[in-house]
């Protein structure tokens, strides 16, 4: 026992010393008074324990009591906040109360108080374990009584666009799977999409299409695969032979489908699917055979680098499917963030869906020209791009384009008026001409990487008004009239802090969607800094105090770090939102991890050897970036503790429902558990419902269910959209960081739910190449 006591004394010495060091610095920055005296008491406790003094228990008990009072004063009944403040000390205190430790200190082994505290600890542990597994249970019904009738309209059982409807509502009218039987869902089949031809793993986050009795899906290297929708068996595979060298984020979010109206039955390429590739080609493939459509472009391909300025490989490519509207394919492109002011253009282009012939270009740097550039000219470099999924309203003749900001992201003194007008916006383009009809800016003079990554979602309101919902990384969701771009839900311009960086001209106001709930997350403060132990909590509190934070949209500075809230993950990312068009309930998944950013003067960046990269990768796109052509590079990082855990307290992800009729929040809850995440990048295996970062979207169905993967956890879930009750979950081989679909298979008379479970490197949710399908069991005859 003497050895164990001395090991504990050494541990207390280390903890106490760390708290004294951090607590002193924190106090000097105007922070909490707790950590310095707590560290001194722990140092004294360590000495008393080393010398086997009976006063050890009295001194430590006093510290624990004061800590308890301080924890409740700072955090109230917030369980995660209390755990950070009390967890470690409580564990040490319970060890000190054990009879064998008390005997070694010359204290009576058993007292009513110590016995009661031990009993309370055992009861609390058992209760906490029970609470974890109670919250992890399946609550949906397992009744297998389900309708055998196929949908009246065969199209109701298909999935024809990325978001099913052209307007991206991610709704399926199918209702065979209900709250009463969803608990009986089981894995029906899986399909492995395969690795790159060179053997490397490739991201897999595609949303399939379902047409007829086939599924169509793309891999991260743009191969297109047709599968039997009932069994998942491969029917054909088209090899895109994409050049992946130097491509960061080899992503294909989905493909597009078009049926040629005047084609003869059985004609080649009467129905075709398209992919826009990571090596900048637009490909058309016969949906029946998997062969290239020879009448499209040059033997099935259009070169999308035509008219673009020269740049290193990977600085421009495509990750999202083209939007099919009025017989045209409209697309933007992904541009490497943060490297230089001369990045490739963010031009939006349209091509004929049958011939691949160029139709028009919207180049905001050449507003009067819708043509391709003349020889020796290029589309305007450095303009805001559109890398995400667009939506369309064919009746209005409009395509809705979500845009990013002009490159690079974190300094904007060089931006032109045209760049400023359309950056971080949703822009309605005329499908026939490519000319803007209207635009709405979600962030003025964006200095935070708040590019609009979510697909605009179209919905018709109860009063008949055609609306557009635009989620943003800021967590603001704007409801606009999609005919005019005018706000339907109230938008107010509010004052924000302005940049103090020389030469910068940040906006003194920003738009806030005050007519709808916000999903920016809890406002960070020193008190909300979190940690698994008092040490990393004190470290996070000190780092927070050392940074500038003046609320949402605090501009990045060059004198000290800046807290960016929400971080560049969001808020809402490319998964967008799902809407039931009948009840007008909107399902929203959001992340809440903040960033810790700082501008680096050019001299500092040069000393670091920070230059634009020749081959983009996750580390040099999401980390320090060169921003060549501006006076500053930038250090960009999530705000994490030394244990590689977020410095803010949970939840780090939420799932919510909004009633669009009343524009109020119906319910909100933590999204995902800690099963597949933890400190030091290790999985805890614990199904603790803490809410985790998420990327991906939901599908809502005619029976009032929402199916969604998206989380860092390797799981897909079903929620009741009216109550938020979690009814079912299915295990996945990696994170389901894609939008699932639901479709009908006539072969077995069943509704399926399918998701690409490929994981995502940005949120450390693993890797797999599997497409996973779930369905109710087949009915057997009696």
Secondary structure, 3 states (H helix, E strand, C coil): CHHHHHHHHHHHHHHHHHHHHHHHHHHHCCCCCHHHHHHHHHHHHHHHHHCCCCHHHHHHHHHHHHHHHHHHHHHCCCHHHHHHHHHHHHHHHHHHCCHHHHHHCCCCCCCHHHHHHHHHHHHHHHHHHHHHHHHCCCCCCCCCCCCCCCCCCHHHHCECCCCCCCCCCCEECCCCCCCCCHHHCEEEEEEECCCCCCCCCCCCCCECEEECCEEEEECCCCCEEEEECCCCCEEEEECCCCCCCCCCCCCCCECEEEECCCCCCCCCCCEEEEEECCCCEEEEEECCCCCECCCCECCCEEECCCCCCCCCCCCEECCCCCEEECCEEEECCEECCCCECCCCCCCEEEEECCCCCEEEEECCCCCCCCCCCCCCCCCCCCCCCCCCCCEEECCCCEEEEECCCCCCCCCCCCCCHHHHHHCCEEEEEECCCCCEEEEEECCCCCCCCCCCCCCCEEEECCCCCEEEEEECCCCCEEEEECCCCCECCCCEEEECCCCCCCCCCCCCEEEECCCCCCCCCCCCCHHHECCCCHHHHHHHHHHHHHCECCCCCCCCCCCCCEEECCCCCCCCCCCCEEECCCCCEEEEEEECCCEEEEEEEHHHHHHCCCCCCCCCCHHHHHCCECCECCCEEEECCECECCCCCECECCCCEEEEEEECCCCEEEEEEECCCHHHCCHHHCCCCCCCCCCCCECCCEEEECCCEEEECCECCCEEEEEECCCCCEEEEEECCCCCCCCCEEEEECCCCEEEEEEEECCCHHHCCCCCCEEEEEECCCCCCC
